[in-house]
Amino acid sequence: MNIETKYHGAIEVLESETLNFKKGIPGFPMENEFVLLPLSDEDMFYVMQSVSTPDLAFVLTSPFNFFKEYDFHLEEPVVEELDLETEKDVMVFSILTVQDPFEKTTANLQAPIIINSKNNKAKQVILHNEQYNTKHPIIKKTGTKG
Amino acid sequence: MLVLTRKNGESIKIGEDIEITIISSKNDQVKIGINAPKNIEVFRKEIIDGIQAENEQASKDISSLIKIIKNKQI
C-alpha cells in the first residue's frame, strides 16, 4: 500500500512489514500500525512511521549502540501479549527525543519498543527498573559515547 | 470520579477481576495492594504520564535535524 510519511515522502509498504501495536503507545492509543524505515547508513537510526497518520513519526535507535550495559527483563504478561517464543525473536529499540543541537538528544530507556520479529507484534513496554528514566543523553558530556 | 472512604484492611472491587486493598496508611502515605489479572497493567500514574509526555515530545517535527542524523558518524 502507498502511504505518506513525515520524512520519507510517499512510499510503498507491504502489509507484512507493518508493526502491530495492539494498544498503540502511551499518548497515542489509537495508533496501531507503524513501519520501520531506515534513516542513516550503518543501521544506526530508524524512523518509526505511523501508517495512518503521515505526520506522526518517531526516531529510533538500538539502545545498545549507546548504552552497552542496558539490560532488562521482560515480564511474562508482555511475553504472552507479543506471543514471544524465544529471545532471538526480540528486537529492542529506544525512542529518541531529538534535540537541537543533536548532541543534546536523549533516549527513553524506561520504555523501550519491543518487537517480535516473527509476527511483527510490538509494544512500548514500561520497565519497572528504577535505574532507567525517559531522558538518557546519548552523547556523554565529555563528547564520547556513553 | 467515584470516591470511597476505606479503613486499613478494607477493600474495593472493580469489575469482576480487580480488587484493591488498603494495606496500611500513615501520615500521608497509603500502602495499597492490587489484585488484578496479569494482562491488566498497573503503574503509578506519574510513570505513565512521564512516558506519554516524552512520546509527545519525541514526536515533534525534526525536519531540520534529519540531515544531521542521516550523516551522523557516531
Backbone of each chain as ProteinMPNN parsed JSONL, in Angstrom:
{"seq_chain_A": "MNIETKYHGAIEVLESETLNFKKGIPGFPMENEFVLLPLSDEDMFYVMQSVSTPDLAFVLTSPFNFFKEYDFHLEEPVVEELDLETEKDVMVFSILTVQDPFEKTTANLQAPIIINSKNNKAKQVILHNEQYNTKHPIIKKTGTKG", "coords_chain_A": {"N_chain_A": [[0.844, -1.195, 0.0], [0.31, 2.329, -0.533], [1.755, 4.973, 1.303], [1.819, 8.196, 2.907], [4.576, 9.91, 4.313], [6.364, 11.306, 7.161], [9.072, 12.081, 6.934], [9.993, 10.811, 4.659], [8.682, 11.189, 2.29], [6.347, 10.009, -0.2], [5.723, 6.616, 0.042], [5.929, 3.061, -0.672], [4.592, 0.415, 1.15], [4.606, -2.911, 2.497], [1.948, -4.899, 3.762], [2.849, -6.957, 5.306], [5.091, -5.915, 6.426], [4.368, -4.182, 8.367], [4.378, -3.024, 11.727], [2.581, -4.166, 14.48], [0.858, -2.585, 16.893], [-1.059, -3.462, 19.315], [-2.26, -2.04, 21.406], [-1.642, 0.534, 20.781], [0.612, 3.248, 21.607], [1.689, 4.789, 24.713], [-0.006, 7.857, 25.015], [-0.689, 7.802, 22.388], [-2.95, 6.034, 21.778], [-4.576, 5.097, 19.716], [-3.019, 4.618, 17.589], [-2.134, 2.05, 15.809], [-0.596, 0.871, 13.85], [2.622, 0.816, 12.518], [5.5, 1.53, 10.463], [8.895, 0.52, 10.055], [11.454, 2.543, 9.07], [14.54, 3.117, 7.361], [17.013, 5.469, 8.506], [19.592, 6.285, 8.597], [22.82, 5.388, 7.323], [24.562, 2.357, 8.121], [22.717, 1.242, 9.843], [22.117, 2.736, 12.151], [20.185, 4.669, 12.952], [16.621, 4.806, 12.894], [13.348, 5.435, 11.515], [10.228, 5.345, 12.981], [7.364, 5.115, 11.518], [4.024, 6.215, 11.449], [1.404, 4.402, 9.959], [-1.144, 5.291, 9.414], [-1.232, 8.006, 10.059], [0.3, 10.477, 8.512], [1.859, 12.544, 9.55], [2.947, 11.64, 11.873], [5.74, 10.416, 13.378], [8.537, 8.69, 14.753], [11.913, 8.905, 15.938], [14.152, 6.303, 16.108], [16.561, 4.247, 17.82], [18.863, 1.523, 18.192], [19.287, 0.789, 21.485], [21.611, -0.348, 22.458], [23.659, 0.597, 20.987], [24.487, 2.864, 22.221], [24.365, 2.463, 24.922], [25.928, 0.232, 26.431], [25.54, -1.378, 28.623], [22.876, -1.694, 28.969], [20.119, -3.36, 30.161], [17.427, -5.551, 30.751], [14.449, -7.162, 32.021], [11.889, -8.961, 30.507], [8.569, -9.08, 31.47], [6.327, -11.828, 32.128], [3.558, -11.387, 31.254], [3.972, -9.609, 29.128], [5.525, -11.082, 27.37], [3.636, -12.985, 26.717], [1.661, -11.374, 25.574], [2.89, -10.537, 23.24], [3.281, -12.908, 22.023], [5.79, -14.127, 22.228], [8.338, -16.431, 21.543], [11.013, -17.068, 21.665], [14.079, -15.572, 22.824], [15.606, -14.784, 20.744], [13.923, -13.761, 18.86], [13.331, -11.251, 19.678], [13.285, -7.792, 19.172], [14.789, -4.753, 20.071], [14.205, -1.343, 20.573], [14.909, 2.111, 21.209], [13.022, 5.062, 21.748], [14.006, 8.13, 20.52], [14.39, 11.399, 21.806], [14.866, 13.847, 19.886], [17.108, 16.555, 19.843], [17.994, 20.02, 19.341], [21.053, 21.48, 19.633], [21.995, 18.339, 18.038], [23.556, 16.866, 19.769], [22.395, 17.002, 22.226], [20.456, 15.142, 22.33], [18.198, 12.717, 23.677], [17.565, 9.418, 25.01], [14.8, 7.264, 25.559], [15.003, 5.134, 27.929], [13.452, 3.952, 29.729], [11.125, 3.05, 28.641], [11.189, 0.932, 26.386], [10.772, 0.08, 22.873], [9.44, -2.884, 22.0], [9.721, -5.542, 19.804], [8.347, -8.373, 18.26], [9.995, -10.195, 16.095], [9.094, -12.302, 14.624], [6.317, -12.244, 14.277], [5.726, -9.608, 14.027], [4.389, -8.301, 16.076], [4.127, -5.668, 18.377], [5.152, -3.517, 21.099], [5.221, -0.791, 23.385], [7.06, -1.071, 26.096], [6.81, -0.471, 29.504], [9.294, -0.26, 31.782], [9.854, -1.565, 35.057], [12.146, -1.19, 36.269], [14.151, 0.744, 38.23], [16.456, 2.142, 37.58], [16.349, 3.269, 35.104], [15.288, 6.048, 33.149], [13.285, 8.444, 31.315], [14.91, 10.085, 29.889], [17.805, 9.744, 28.835], [20.912, 10.995, 28.073], [22.383, 10.578, 24.898], [24.836, 11.219, 24.083], [27.631, 11.526, 25.937], [28.845, 14.027, 28.253], [31.576, 14.461, 27.956], [31.905, 14.128, 25.373], [32.175, 11.662, 24.325], [30.882, 8.379, 23.42], [28.295, 7.051, 25.442]], "CA_chain_A": [[0.0, 0.0, 0.0], [1.059, 3.582, -0.553], [1.48, 5.861, 2.432], [2.58, 9.44, 3.012], [5.37, 9.841, 5.541], [6.81, 12.593, 7.691], [10.407, 12.439, 6.46], [10.416, 9.993, 3.528], [7.796, 11.392, 1.143], [5.346, 8.951, -0.422], [6.416, 5.339, -0.144], [5.097, 1.861, -0.726], [4.937, -0.557, 2.19], [3.851, -4.152, 2.479], [1.209, -5.213, 4.988], [3.687, -7.879, 6.093], [6.177, -5.17, 7.069], [3.888, -3.255, 9.387], [4.426, -3.418, 13.124], [1.247, -4.096, 15.034], [0.786, -2.231, 18.31], [-2.47, -3.695, 19.623], [-2.796, -0.992, 22.29], [-0.983, 1.789, 20.464], [1.655, 3.53, 22.584], [1.196, 5.829, 25.621], [-0.18, 9.146, 24.353], [-1.203, 7.553, 21.038], [-3.563, 4.713, 21.918], [-5.26, 4.666, 18.502], [-2.029, 4.367, 16.533], [-1.844, 0.629, 15.936], [0.293, 0.351, 12.814], [3.783, 1.615, 12.165], [6.541, 0.826, 9.705], [10.244, 0.926, 10.425], [12.158, 2.991, 7.875], [15.918, 3.467, 7.687], [17.262, 6.906, 8.491], [21.001, 6.543, 8.359], [23.548, 4.168, 6.959], [25.072, 1.531, 9.232], [21.645, 0.795, 10.748], [22.195, 3.405, 13.447], [18.916, 5.319, 13.286], [15.451, 4.442, 12.104], [12.141, 6.202, 11.787], [9.028, 4.519, 13.122], [6.367, 5.957, 10.853], [2.631, 5.77, 11.537], [0.833, 4.078, 8.655], [-2.38, 6.037, 9.178], [-1.051, 9.444, 10.287], [1.568, 10.832, 7.866], [2.666, 13.481, 10.314], [3.427, 11.042, 13.129], [6.886, 9.516, 13.224], [9.499, 8.761, 15.851], [13.259, 8.47, 15.607], [14.524, 5.182, 16.968], [17.88, 3.663, 17.687], [19.08, 0.39, 19.08], [19.917, 1.408, 22.657], [22.909, -0.938, 22.747], [24.673, 1.403, 20.296], [24.932, 3.947, 23.098], [24.33, 2.037, 26.322], [26.313, -1.167, 26.319], [25.115, -2.179, 29.774], [21.422, -1.673, 29.054], [19.67, -4.721, 30.389], [16.155, -5.591, 31.47], [13.733, -8.426, 31.962], [10.51, -8.824, 30.023], [7.656, -9.838, 32.317], [5.536, -12.857, 31.445], [2.397, -10.871, 30.507], [4.415, -8.99, 27.878], [5.917, -12.204, 26.519], [2.394, -13.587, 26.22], [0.947, -10.436, 24.707], [3.558, -10.477, 21.948], [3.473, -14.286, 21.549], [7.221, -14.349, 22.075], [8.733, -17.814, 21.809], [12.432, -17.128, 22.006], [14.76, -14.28, 22.953], [16.188, -14.426, 19.438], [12.929, -13.04, 18.063], [13.077, -9.933, 20.268], [14.032, -6.616, 18.71], [14.649, -3.671, 21.049], [14.552, -0.003, 20.125], [14.54, 3.217, 22.098], [12.577, 6.28, 21.081], [14.883, 9.255, 20.819], [13.858, 12.758, 21.759], [15.947, 14.527, 19.184], [17.203, 17.961, 20.225], [18.879, 20.881, 18.575], [21.874, 20.638, 18.763], [21.757, 16.901, 18.112], [24.304, 16.321, 20.895], [21.571, 17.003, 23.439], [19.412, 14.132, 22.141], [18.091, 11.748, 24.769], [16.883, 8.158, 24.713], [13.878, 6.81, 26.588], [15.367, 3.763, 28.265], [12.448, 3.417, 30.65], [10.024, 2.448, 27.884], [11.662, 0.5, 25.067], [9.856, -0.515, 21.909], [9.779, -4.301, 21.881], [9.09, -6.107, 18.606], [8.545, -9.795, 17.992], [10.308, -10.175, 14.662], [8.43, -13.413, 13.95], [4.943, -11.913, 13.906], [5.62, -8.148, 13.98], [3.627, -7.702, 17.184], [5.022, -4.723, 19.044], [4.608, -2.848, 22.285], [6.152, 0.033, 24.148], [6.997, -1.689, 27.419], [7.309, 0.384, 30.578], [10.07, -1.078, 32.711], [9.756, -1.214, 36.47], [13.53, -0.988, 36.662], [14.264, 2.146, 38.635], [17.659, 2.851, 37.141], [16.14, 3.889, 33.814], [14.249, 7.063, 33.051], [12.898, 8.711, 29.932], [15.81, 11.057, 29.247], [19.226, 9.437, 28.951], [21.662, 11.608, 26.973], [23.105, 9.553, 24.147], [26.232, 11.67, 23.984], [28.083, 11.955, 27.264], [29.352, 15.399, 28.214], [32.971, 14.529, 27.52], [31.919, 14.039, 23.924], [32.334, 10.278, 23.851], [29.684, 7.561, 23.538], [28.007, 6.614, 26.815]], "C_chain_A": [[0.886, 1.254, 0.0], [0.729, 4.398, 0.67], [2.315, 7.133, 2.309], [3.364, 9.366, 4.306], [5.848, 11.223, 5.962], [8.136, 13.013, 7.075], [10.845, 11.694, 5.197], [9.534, 10.158, 2.294], [6.768, 10.286, 1.038], [6.089, 7.656, -0.676], [5.417, 4.198, -0.217], [5.556, 0.917, 0.375], [4.056, -1.789, 2.076], [3.149, -4.344, 3.809], [2.076, -6.068, 5.908], [4.825, -7.165, 6.806], [5.684, -4.332, 8.224], [3.967, -3.866, 10.778], [3.031, -3.184, 13.705], [1.264, -3.804, 16.526], [-0.677, -2.334, 18.718], [-3.064, -2.575, 20.482], [-2.204, 0.379, 21.959], [0.214, 1.98, 21.379], [1.151, 4.657, 23.489], [1.15, 7.205, 24.947], [-0.786, 9.005, 22.977], [-1.882, 6.194, 21.005], [-4.244, 4.201, 20.652], [-4.304, 4.389, 17.351], [-1.563, 2.923, 16.638], [-0.859, 0.087, 14.917], [1.395, 1.338, 12.479], [4.658, 0.805, 11.225], [7.889, 1.386, 10.13], [10.984, 1.298, 9.144], [13.588, 3.352, 8.251], [16.089, 4.984, 7.663], [18.728, 7.206, 8.195], [21.618, 5.264, 7.818], [23.987, 3.467, 8.231], [23.984, 1.201, 10.254], [21.65, 1.495, 12.098], [20.849, 3.981, 13.867], [17.808, 4.878, 12.334], [14.352, 5.444, 12.385], [10.994, 5.213, 11.896], [7.866, 5.4, 12.692], [4.974, 5.369, 11.027], [2.103, 5.52, 10.132], [-0.373, 4.958, 8.363], [-2.243, 7.543, 9.332], [0.29, 9.893, 9.727], [2.47, 11.699, 8.74], [3.241, 12.891, 11.601], [4.567, 10.057, 12.883], [7.847, 9.747, 14.374], [10.862, 8.33, 15.347], [13.665, 7.411, 16.62], [16.001, 4.836, 16.793], [17.917, 2.398, 18.527], [19.837, 0.929, 20.286], [21.327, 0.887, 22.922], [24.029, -0.239, 21.992], [25.29, 2.415, 21.251], [25.043, 3.527, 24.559], [24.627, 0.549, 26.37], [25.798, -2.02, 27.467], [23.607, -2.233, 29.932], [20.908, -3.102, 29.145], [18.348, -4.686, 31.134], [15.489, -6.933, 31.237], [12.323, -8.169, 31.437], [9.594, -9.704, 30.865], [6.793, -10.787, 31.489], [4.327, -12.312, 30.689], [2.783, -10.24, 29.17], [4.797, -10.079, 26.877], [4.68, -12.85, 25.9], [1.686, -12.677, 25.234], [1.56, -10.395, 23.313], [3.761, -11.864, 21.338], [4.948, -14.608, 21.345], [7.592, -15.772, 22.437], [10.187, -17.923, 22.22], [13.041, -15.737, 22.024], [15.296, -13.818, 21.607], [15.208, -13.618, 18.593], [12.692, -11.615, 18.551], [13.938, -8.861, 19.621], [13.749, -5.479, 19.69], [15.059, -2.346, 20.426], [14.199, 0.997, 21.207], [14.065, 4.385, 21.266], [13.505, 7.401, 21.509], [14.088, 10.55, 20.828], [14.995, 13.585, 21.187], [15.928, 16.009, 19.534], [18.09, 18.71, 19.245], [19.725, 21.665, 19.562], [21.676, 19.147, 19.033], [22.434, 16.275, 19.329], [23.495, 16.27, 22.181], [20.465, 15.946, 23.375], [19.416, 13.113, 23.27], [17.308, 10.512, 24.32], [15.978, 7.776, 25.883], [14.193, 5.356, 26.89], [14.324, 3.11, 29.175], [11.331, 2.689, 29.902], [10.474, 2.058, 26.485], [10.523, -0.005, 24.179], [10.312, -1.952, 21.72], [8.996, -4.878, 20.702], [9.38, -7.593, 18.544], [8.762, -9.912, 16.486], [9.623, -11.308, 13.894], [7.027, -13.036, 13.468], [4.685, -10.409, 13.832], [4.686, -7.549, 15.019], [4.597, -6.831, 17.965], [4.327, -4.041, 20.204], [5.657, -1.927, 22.855], [6.014, -0.424, 25.595], [7.576, -0.741, 28.456], [8.001, -0.492, 31.603], [9.867, -0.611, 34.143], [11.134, -0.927, 37.044], [13.807, 0.468, 36.967], [15.507, 2.855, 38.151], [17.471, 3.533, 35.789], [15.04, 4.924, 33.87], [13.998, 7.355, 31.574], [13.903, 9.601, 29.189], [17.28, 10.746, 29.478], [19.985, 10.067, 27.789], [22.449, 10.546, 26.22], [24.566, 9.932, 23.962], [26.634, 12.172, 25.355], [28.803, 13.286, 27.14], [30.791, 15.486, 27.738], [33.057, 14.373, 26.017], [32.112, 12.628, 23.407], [31.037, 9.502, 24.093], [29.518, 7.066, 24.94], [27.996, 5.125, 27.016]], "O_chain_A": [[2.028, 1.241, 0.459], [-0.437, 4.514, 1.048], [3.377, 7.139, 1.687], [2.877, 8.819, 5.296], [5.743, 12.188, 5.204], [8.311, 14.181, 6.728], [11.952, 11.918, 4.709], [9.621, 9.364, 1.357], [6.362, 9.697, 2.04], [6.986, 7.604, -1.518], [4.241, 4.34, 0.121], [6.749, 0.647, 0.522], [2.914, -1.72, 1.621], [3.687, -3.996, 4.861], [2.041, -5.92, 7.13], [5.458, -7.738, 7.692], [6.493, -3.814, 8.995], [3.67, -5.042, 10.985], [2.396, -2.158, 13.46], [1.635, -4.659, 17.331], [-1.452, -1.404, 18.495], [-4.225, -2.203, 20.311], [-2.266, 1.29, 22.784], [0.777, 1.006, 21.879], [0.27, 5.414, 23.08], [2.144, 7.66, 24.381], [-1.341, 9.965, 22.441], [-1.443, 5.297, 20.285], [-4.47, 2.998, 20.521], [-4.724, 3.976, 16.27], [-0.701, 2.602, 17.456], [-0.339, -1.017, 15.077], [1.153, 2.512, 12.199], [4.584, -0.424, 11.181], [8.013, 2.551, 10.509], [11.125, 0.474, 8.24], [13.826, 3.847, 9.353], [15.415, 5.69, 6.913], [19.061, 8.242, 7.62], [21.006, 4.197, 7.856], [23.774, 3.99, 9.324], [24.293, 0.912, 11.41], [21.228, 0.909, 13.095], [20.421, 3.801, 15.007], [18.032, 4.619, 11.152], [14.408, 6.2, 13.354], [10.805, 4.357, 11.032], [7.448, 6.307, 13.412], [4.758, 4.181, 10.788], [2.322, 6.323, 9.225], [-0.61, 5.333, 7.215], [-3.058, 8.29, 8.79], [1.318, 9.719, 10.382], [3.696, 11.598, 8.676], [3.949, 13.58, 12.336], [4.382, 9.009, 12.264], [7.957, 10.854, 14.9], [10.969, 7.497, 14.447], [13.536, 7.602, 17.829], [16.6, 5.102, 15.751], [17.118, 2.217, 19.446], [20.929, 1.475, 20.126], [22.145, 1.577, 23.531], [25.205, -0.439, 22.295], [26.457, 2.782, 21.117], [25.741, 4.171, 25.342], [23.722, -0.285, 26.354], [25.634, -3.231, 27.322], [23.108, -2.762, 30.925], [21.225, -3.945, 28.306], [18.169, -3.881, 32.048], [15.9, -7.722, 30.387], [11.649, -7.246, 31.893], [9.802, -10.913, 30.969], [6.567, -10.565, 30.3], [4.087, -12.745, 29.562], [2.031, -10.318, 28.198], [4.444, -10.012, 25.7], [4.672, -13.213, 24.724], [1.18, -13.121, 24.204], [0.848, -10.237, 22.321], [4.345, -11.989, 20.261], [5.308, -15.291, 20.387], [7.217, -16.27, 23.498], [10.548, -18.775, 23.031], [12.578, -14.834, 21.326], [15.427, -12.62, 21.354], [15.623, -12.872, 17.706], [11.949, -10.856, 17.928], [15.158, -8.996, 19.531], [12.604, -5.268, 20.091], [16.128, -2.237, 19.825], [13.305, 0.763, 22.02], [14.625, 4.674, 20.208], [13.759, 7.601, 22.697], [13.228, 10.774, 19.977], [15.937, 13.967, 21.881], [14.875, 16.645, 19.525], [18.821, 18.124, 18.446], [19.162, 22.477, 20.296], [21.247, 18.749, 20.116], [21.953, 15.275, 19.863], [23.868, 15.571, 23.124], [19.629, 15.871, 24.276], [20.467, 12.697, 23.756], [16.506, 10.561, 23.387], [16.344, 7.944, 27.046], [13.717, 4.452, 26.203], [14.312, 1.894, 29.366], [10.669, 1.816, 30.463], [10.183, 2.756, 25.513], [9.477, -0.447, 24.654], [11.45, -2.2, 21.323], [7.778, -4.725, 20.611], [10.515, -8.025, 18.749], [7.828, -9.748, 15.7], [9.573, -11.285, 12.664], [6.6, -13.453, 12.392], [3.553, -9.984, 13.601], [4.236, -6.413, 14.866], [5.747, -7.209, 18.186], [3.1, -3.991, 20.287], [6.848, -2.236, 22.818], [4.989, -0.196, 26.237], [8.7, -0.262, 28.308], [7.379, -1.358, 32.219], [9.727, 0.583, 34.408], [11.259, -0.471, 38.18], [13.714, 1.327, 36.09], [15.607, 4.073, 38.298], [18.337, 4.297, 35.362], [14.013, 4.74, 34.523], [14.439, 6.612, 30.697], [13.753, 9.839, 27.99], [17.935, 11.439, 30.257], [19.738, 9.718, 26.635], [23.108, 9.707, 26.833], [25.42, 9.079, 23.719], [26.052, 13.124, 25.875], [29.307, 13.638, 26.073], [31.184, 16.502, 27.165], [34.139, 14.469, 25.438], [32.204, 12.41, 22.199], [30.194, 9.928, 24.883], [30.5, 6.692, 25.582], [27.765, 4.655, 28.13]]}, "seq_chain_B": "MLVLTRKNGESIKIGEDIEITIISSKNDQVKIGINAPKNIEVFRKEIIDGIQAENEQASKDISSLIKIIKNKQI", "coords_chain_B": {"N_chain_B": [[-15.487, 10.955, 39.197], [-15.441, 8.209, 41.334], [-15.619, 8.317, 44.781], [-14.515, 6.749, 47.627], [-14.463, 5.965, 51.098], [-12.139, 4.237, 52.978], [-11.068, 1.965, 55.562], [-7.964, 0.893, 57.067], [-7.113, -2.262, 55.842], [-9.499, -2.687, 54.598], [-11.348, -3.25, 51.498], [-11.77, -2.722, 47.926], [-13.77, -3.536, 45.147], [-13.321, -3.808, 41.704], [-15.121, -4.159, 38.868], [-15.226, -7.582, 37.714], [-12.769, -8.676, 38.193], [-10.837, -7.209, 39.55], [-9.274, -6.2, 42.531], [-8.813, -3.937, 45.13], [-6.867, -3.242, 47.937], [-6.587, -1.561, 51.042], [-3.677, -1.552, 52.595], [-2.137, -0.368, 54.62], [-1.978, 2.792, 56.326], [-0.277, 5.818, 56.881], [0.428, 8.953, 58.183], [0.676, 10.839, 55.335], [0.91, 8.755, 53.618], [-0.104, 5.952, 51.841], [-0.394, 2.468, 51.788], [-1.1, 0.385, 49.212], [-2.706, -2.494, 48.105], [-2.922, -4.425, 45.171], [-4.949, -6.518, 43.342], [-5.055, -7.989, 40.363], [-5.835, -9.259, 37.055], [-3.122, -10.704, 35.19], [-2.851, -9.557, 32.681], [-3.659, -6.99, 32.885], [-2.346, -3.849, 33.137], [-0.611, -2.241, 35.714], [0.377, 0.78, 37.01], [2.176, 3.386, 38.752], [0.696, 6.516, 38.461], [2.175, 8.757, 37.679], [4.29, 7.691, 36.328], [3.267, 6.631, 33.927], [2.287, 9.045, 32.894], [4.675, 10.369, 32.523], [5.912, 8.829, 30.484], [4.114, 9.198, 28.441], [4.281, 11.981, 28.068], [6.935, 12.188, 27.234], [6.846, 10.72, 24.855], [5.178, 12.365, 23.369], [6.736, 14.621, 23.162], [8.859, 13.534, 21.735], [7.698, 13.088, 19.302], [7.647, 15.377, 17.962], [8.275, 17.667, 15.26], [11.241, 17.226, 13.436], [12.425, 17.997, 11.097], [14.444, 19.742, 10.354], [16.639, 18.63, 11.475], [17.046, 16.209, 10.36], [18.864, 15.821, 8.287], [21.291, 16.008, 9.612], [21.19, 13.78, 11.271], [21.138, 11.756, 9.398], [23.681, 11.873, 8.389], [25.248, 11.327, 10.505], [28.193, 10.368, 11.962], [28.762, 8.332, 14.258]], "CA_chain_B": [[-14.658, 10.009, 39.945], [-16.113, 7.631, 42.5], [-14.764, 8.472, 45.963], [-14.952, 5.916, 48.755], [-13.572, 6.027, 52.253], [-11.846, 2.902, 53.475], [-10.146, 1.867, 56.69], [-6.909, -0.107, 56.838], [-7.574, -3.641, 55.763], [-10.719, -2.8, 53.793], [-11.063, -3.418, 50.073], [-12.684, -2.236, 46.891], [-13.79, -4.429, 43.994], [-13.599, -3.113, 40.438], [-15.492, -5.205, 37.904], [-15.172, -8.959, 38.229], [-11.428, -9.236, 38.354], [-9.849, -6.347, 40.198], [-9.532, -5.89, 43.931], [-7.837, -3.007, 45.724], [-6.941, -3.322, 49.404], [-5.757, -0.62, 51.794], [-2.854, -2.38, 53.49], [-1.861, 0.449, 55.803], [-1.803, 4.205, 56.0], [0.419, 6.543, 57.942], [0.613, 10.337, 57.716], [0.004, 10.953, 54.041], [1.304, 7.646, 52.755], [-1.005, 4.801, 51.893], [0.102, 1.28, 51.097], [-2.259, -0.158, 48.516], [-2.496, -3.783, 47.453], [-3.766, -4.544, 43.981], [-5.099, -7.848, 42.762], [-5.656, -7.835, 39.036], [-5.301, -10.246, 36.112], [-1.788, -10.377, 34.692], [-2.85, -8.774, 31.45], [-4.017, -5.604, 33.177], [-1.101, -3.203, 33.573], [-0.796, -1.328, 36.835], [1.548, 1.64, 37.2], [1.988, 4.694, 39.386], [0.216, 7.369, 37.377], [3.18, 9.693, 37.175], [5.16, 6.962, 35.403], [2.584, 6.649, 32.629], [2.268, 10.436, 32.432], [6.038, 10.682, 32.068], [6.145, 8.169, 29.2], [3.241, 9.884, 27.49], [4.86, 13.302, 27.794], [8.169, 12.014, 26.452], [6.438, 10.319, 23.5], [4.658, 13.537, 22.674], [7.9, 15.453, 22.875], [9.668, 12.855, 20.722], [7.013, 13.038, 18.015], [7.674, 16.71, 17.35], [8.939, 17.724, 13.969], [12.679, 17.492, 13.458], [12.883, 18.022, 9.694], [15.701, 20.49, 10.223], [17.756, 17.855, 12.006], [17.119, 14.91, 9.679], [20.126, 15.733, 7.534], [22.371, 15.769, 10.58], [21.105, 12.393, 11.72], [21.478, 10.873, 8.275], [25.116, 11.889, 8.156], [25.959, 11.215, 11.775], [29.181, 9.318, 12.106], [28.935, 8.262, 15.717]], "C_chain_B": [[-15.452, 9.506, 41.147], [-15.173, 7.74, 43.689], [-15.343, 7.659, 47.114], [-13.981, 6.096, 49.904], [-13.394, 4.622, 52.797], [-10.95, 2.984, 54.702], [-9.069, 0.861, 56.314], [-7.515, -1.496, 56.816], [-8.828, -3.806, 54.914], [-10.396, -2.787, 52.307], [-12.138, -2.815, 49.185], [-12.619, -3.211, 45.74], [-14.151, -3.627, 42.759], [-13.889, -4.174, 39.392], [-15.399, -6.564, 38.567], [-13.809, -9.305, 38.778], [-10.433, -8.393, 39.128], [-10.244, -6.03, 41.622], [-8.409, -5.023, 44.476], [-7.989, -3.073, 47.233], [-6.06, -2.247, 50.03], [-4.985, -1.447, 52.813], [-2.591, -1.62, 54.786], [-1.792, 1.901, 55.385], [-1.212, 4.924, 57.185], [0.755, 7.922, 57.415], [-0.051, 10.492, 56.348], [0.447, 9.878, 53.065], [0.38, 6.461, 52.942], [-0.376, 3.636, 51.157], [-1.107, 0.567, 50.518], [-1.901, -1.481, 47.869], [-3.449, -3.932, 46.286], [-3.761, -5.969, 43.472], [-5.793, -7.71, 41.421], [-5.091, -8.912, 38.119], [-3.988, -9.756, 35.527], [-1.815, -9.459, 33.475], [-3.326, -7.338, 31.668], [-2.794, -4.939, 33.767], [-1.387, -2.183, 34.656], [0.486, -0.534, 37.052], [1.184, 2.825, 38.055], [1.661, 5.663, 38.261], [1.294, 8.257, 36.808], [4.162, 9.015, 36.206], [4.552, 6.981, 33.999], [2.581, 8.058, 32.05], [3.627, 10.825, 31.864], [6.323, 10.078, 30.699], [5.347, 8.879, 28.11], [3.841, 11.227, 27.08], [6.114, 13.178, 26.936], [7.848, 11.589, 25.034], [5.962, 11.521, 22.708], [5.8, 14.464, 22.261], [8.697, 14.864, 21.713], [9.018, 12.852, 19.35], [7.058, 14.385, 17.304], [8.559, 16.716, 16.112], [10.421, 18.022, 14.09], [13.244, 17.548, 12.047], [14.226, 18.704, 9.549], [16.9, 19.672, 10.668], [17.966, 16.536, 11.259], [18.441, 14.753, 8.953], [21.281, 15.385, 8.46], [22.379, 14.313, 11.007], [21.55, 11.448, 10.62], [22.984, 10.773, 8.125], [25.937, 11.618, 9.389], [26.934, 10.048, 11.78], [29.456, 9.209, 13.583], [29.789, 7.063, 16.057]], "O_chain_B": [[-16.056, 10.289, 41.88], [-14.03, 7.292, 43.606], [-16.49, 7.847, 47.521], [-12.797, 6.354, 49.687], [-14.365, 3.908, 53.045], [-10.18, 3.931, 54.869], [-9.227, 0.08, 55.376], [-8.328, -1.852, 57.669], [-9.189, -4.925, 54.548], [-9.312, -2.368, 51.9], [-13.232, -2.459, 49.622], [-11.536, -3.674, 45.382], [-15.128, -2.877, 42.741], [-13.026, -4.988, 39.062], [-15.478, -6.695, 39.788], [-13.682, -10.111, 39.699], [-9.297, -8.819, 39.342], [-11.38, -5.647, 41.9], [-7.227, -5.323, 44.312], [-9.099, -2.973, 47.756], [-4.924, -2.043, 49.604], [-5.557, -1.974, 53.767], [-2.789, -2.136, 55.885], [-1.57, 2.204, 54.213], [-1.584, 4.685, 58.334], [1.307, 8.054, 56.323], [-1.259, 10.284, 56.238], [0.374, 10.054, 51.849], [0.119, 6.027, 54.064], [0.117, 3.789, 50.039], [-2.026, 0.191, 51.246], [-0.899, -1.577, 47.16], [-4.632, -3.609, 46.39], [-2.709, -6.55, 43.205], [-6.971, -7.358, 41.349], [-4.0, -9.427, 38.364], [-3.765, -8.554, 35.386], [-0.892, -8.67, 33.271], [-3.385, -6.557, 30.718], [-2.257, -5.398, 34.775], [-2.295, -1.361, 34.529], [1.555, -1.112, 37.254], [0.024, 3.236, 38.094], [2.299, 5.622, 37.21], [1.338, 8.494, 35.601], [4.784, 9.676, 35.374], [5.223, 7.302, 33.018], [2.839, 8.248, 30.861], [3.715, 11.521, 30.853], [6.91, 10.738, 29.842], [5.843, 9.126, 27.01], [3.899, 11.56, 25.896], [6.328, 13.972, 26.019], [8.502, 12.043, 24.095], [6.294, 11.681, 21.533], [5.816, 15.011, 21.159], [9.15, 15.586, 20.826], [9.692, 12.638, 18.343], [6.569, 14.52, 16.182], [9.455, 15.889, 15.949], [10.813, 18.967, 14.773], [14.4, 17.192, 11.821], [15.052, 18.303, 8.728], [18.036, 19.967, 10.296], [18.947, 15.832, 11.498], [19.065, 13.692, 8.995], [22.138, 14.568, 8.125], [23.435, 13.685, 11.095], [22.249, 10.466, 10.87], [23.51, 9.717, 7.774], [27.167, 11.666, 9.35], [26.544, 8.891, 11.621], [30.306, 9.929, 14.108], [30.062, 6.813, 17.231]]}, "name": "protein", "num_of_chains": 2, "seq": "MNIETKYHGAIEVLESETLNFKKGIPGFPMENEFVLLPLSDEDMFYVMQSVSTPDLAFVLTSPFNFFKEYDFHLEEPVVEELDLETEKDVMVFSILTVQDPFEKTTANLQAPIIINSKNNKAKQVILHNEQYNTKHPIIKKTGTKGMLVLTRKNGESIKIGEDIEITIISSKNDQVKIGINAPKNIEVFRKEIIDGIQAENEQASKDISSLIKIIKNKQI"}
